[in-house]
Each structure stands twice: as structure tokens, then as C-alpha cells.
Amino acid sequence: MVIDHPIFLESIRFIRSHLLANDLNYLEKKVLERLVHTSGDFSVQNLVNFSEGAC
């Protein structure tokens, strides 16, 4: 089992609290959180579109 680092977990909590409301499913939200975390750019959420069944 892999345990995420506490700094990463805090980053994801911060990101979740600042994302715009959306209708993404669980896996799509996880991908979006990682994209924002990696880029450090919340505007990426306005650029991402998921194809049906992509996740």
C-alpha cells in the first residue's frame, strides 16, 4: 500500500476547496486535481474536457 505524503494531501485538500463546481465523475475529478497540482494553475480546469468513458 502506498501512503501519500502529508504535503501532497494538504495540497489536494487546498485544490479541492478552490475548484469550481462541476459535474465530473470521481475519476475525472482525481485527474483534474492532479493536473492542477502538477501545473500549479487553477485555470487548467477551464481547459480540460473528458470524452465519454475516458476515465
N, C-alpha and C positions, 0 to 999 in steps of 0.2 A: 504494500500500500504506500502510495506517495502522499506525503503531507506537505501542503503548500506553506511557503514561508509566511510568517506573520505580516511582513511588509507588503507582500503581494495581496494577502487577504484584505488588509486595510485599504489598499489601492482599489480593489474591486468593490468594496463597500462604498467608497467615495464615488466611484464611477457610477454605480447603480443609483445612488442618491441624486445624481446630476443628469442622468439620461432623460430624454424626452419620453413621454408616454408613447407606447407603440403597441402593435398587435403581433409582435414576433412570438414564435413558439420558444420553448425552453432552450433548445439547441441554438437557434438563431440569436437569442439574447446572449448566450455564452460566447458565441463567435464575436458579436458586436462588442461585448465587454473586453475581450482580448484585443480586438482591433484598436479600441480606444486606449487601452493600457499600453500597447506596444507603440502606438503613434504619439500618445500624449495629446491627442487632438480630438476634442468632442465633436467637431464639425464633421468627422467621418460618418457619424450616424445619419447625416443627411445625404450621404453619397452611396450608402450600401443598400442594395436590393437583392433579395434572395429569390431564386427561381423555385417554383413549386417542387417540393420534395428534395431540395438541395441539402438539407440537414436532417 
